[in-house]
Amino acid sequence: MTMEQAAQETNKTNKTNKPNRTMLVKHADVLVTMDGARRELRDGGLYIEDNRIVAVGPTAELPPTADEVLDMRGHLVIPGLVNTHHHMYQSLTRALPAAQNAELFGWLTSLYKVWANLTPEMIGISTLTAMAELLLSGCTTSSDHLYIYPNGSRLDDSIVAARRIGMRFHAARGSMSVGRKDGGLPPDSVVEREAEILKDTQRLIESYHDEGRYAMLRVVVAPCSPFSVSRDLMRESAVMARHYGVSLHTHLAENTNDVAYSHEKFGMTPAQYAEDLGWVGRDVWHAHCVQLDDAGIELFARTGTGVAHCPCSNMRLASGIAPIKRMRLAGVPVGLGVDGSASNDGAQMVAEVRQALLLQRVGFGPDAMTAREALEIATLGGAKVLNRDDIGALAPGMAADFVAFDLRQPLFAGALHDPVAALVFCAPPQVSHSVIGGKVVVKDGQLTTLELGPVIERHNRLAKALYEAAV
Ligand SMILES: [Zn+2]
């Protein structure tokens, strides 16, 4: 659906349904719409009914009041940022000494044995902590790729956390089935049986997946990577995902070792392998793709296959510089991901936007990415990668997901001739407000949905226990 069609839908609904609640956002210094005309409105505002936007424009042109009014004087308002790749449980294993200085395969090998001691409580608390960090940094929709389920852990543990904190969530049911004895990378103790993986994935889709517009929760089918699951599981996952109309997600072409494994094991490039498995299309997105070759870029562009670009993680693990400029010129949908907290080790979305811009310039020159392009990748780009047309822009008919940054902070001083560029070029700020589906989730820099202090305290106790069990 285009934004215009969505607006017509909204108008139709309005005639029959009186909203339960309205919200007026007014007097934003600048409001970035990311709409078709990429308007940036001075003294801008929004009018919201329940969970969706019904009007966007200069404050003077909007209804004068509503049930809830947010005066955004002194603020920059943008669409909520979309995070397309994460492993939130890794917030428990940040900066571990054994994994500080390794590339992907060595890094994974030293962490699998720590992660083998995860518990359901740890999954729930680390998801809350990771989501809090994301929310405070401007992210309103996140995917999470959970692919390890020791000691009775389930994806349900993450889903409960997302509902509690109020984040729009794409929960990816990851999996690993090829252990060391079968030529895979993970230890045999952390892999699952393929029949059980598929059965649990089906249960999750049938229990939780919401295909409707403005869905707060979608389930994604997401075997972990070519070096930890079989061809069969990849193929059967694709069949299941298409049967239910849900998206597919995995890791692909992350570094040169990953590409070498693909040649050695499958006799193909990662992109050829993805095509062979049926893992291309608008309903598929792959994390990293740092080493995607020209034929792969052409394939992804032709099929609408998405990429989750994770610049901090790519630098941390020395994976290389993903050719994002070339991908976008070719027409590949690209979104941004913070990646897991053990390879970033931060989940600050504005920081990730900034690193995306800086890293493209290191690789491909000063015009490789502008500040506005970087923001577009983190909003509209992420929405497209997640196969959604109801988030990523502030326009009538879109979900009421937006965030506000206070421009009066020292970090913006001297840059207010262009607050939009300032958000990307200056040091990464935290939000003052975050609204998701019309609900205020962050107000004056504080989460409204939970008391964060005790959650972080518990998180750190669990992280210590996990670390101590492994050393
Ligand atoms: Zn990852």
Residues whose N, C-alpha, C, O or C-beta is under 5 A from the ligand:
A	BS01	ZN	A287 D339 G340
